[in-house]
Amino acid sequence: MTFWRPGPPRRSGRCLRPRDRFLPPIISVTTVLGAIFIVRTIVIRAEQWPRIKAQFFSLPAIIEVFPDVLRGFSINMSVWIVSLVVIALWALALAVFRSLSGPWFTSLRVFAIVYIDLLRGLPSLLLVLLFGFGIPALQIPGLPRSSLFWGAIAMISSYSAYAAEVYRSGMDAVHDGQRAAAKALGLSQGQTLRFAILPQAVRNVLPSLLNLAVALQKDVALLSVLGVRDAVREAQIYTARTFNYSSLIAAAVLFLVATIPMSRLTDYFTKKDRERRLQRTV
């Protein structure tokens, strides 16, 4: 009679050979670099490339217009920073309004729902035009008539509707046991939101909020349609004067310098959030 005997223990993994470790990355990088080289060769050999290079990638033109574009870009960044603070607070208030229960808060819930539905349904460019040209034209005493001010209000109104829904998703993701525990401790609805729900909700949706911040950083360029002399408008003025589009490349470089670090920061927080959630499940 043959009895079963346990075999030698097996390792859960195996050591990769040097070929398996280094060959795939080398092939991948080589393929990408080869594709870039082929595209570059095709573009450079194109018949109209010298003309396009002079019109869009003229280094002397970029150097000449860069101070003006940089000065305009400071306006973009100022509007972005102020708008971020206001959006974070106003969107959080909208999310709280929509989450309140009870007949006493019906008007706040309806207001939040109507606001979010309307502002999310309208394009940001349309809001900028309506606010930037329409409200100053009313000439209402006591209200600012600056196109820059009302353009910023339009961006805040639009993005706060999106951010409010992000906040609300984070609040809905908090387990109902948290609310039950807060109620058992005798906390009111406001205290439950303040001490139990909102801290967890904000932490849950921080990566999504950072993605909205990156999108807003680019969309502040829409203020140029109001005549605000931001980076894009300064580039357009130079283009209209010289018929050279290299100024737009200067503006694009500045936006990339601002948005790429924000994108990497968003990736970092997303990775940390994923690790935190995995640790909870272990």
Secondary structure, 3 states (H helix, E strand, C coil): CCCCCCCCCCCCCCCCCHHHHHHHHHHHHHHHHHHHHHHHHHHHCCCCHHHHHHHHCCHHHHHHHHHHHHHHHHHHHHHHHHHHHHHHHHHHHHHHHHHCCCHHHHHHHHHHHHHHHHHHHCCHHHHHHHHHHHHHHHCCCCCCCCHHHHHHHHHHHHHHHHHHHHHHHHHHHCCHHHHHHHHHCCCCHHHHHHHHHHHHHHHHHHHHHHHHHHHHHHHHHHHHHHCCCCHHHHHHHHHHHHCCCHHHHHHHHHHHHHHHHHHHHHHHHHHHHHHHHHHHHC
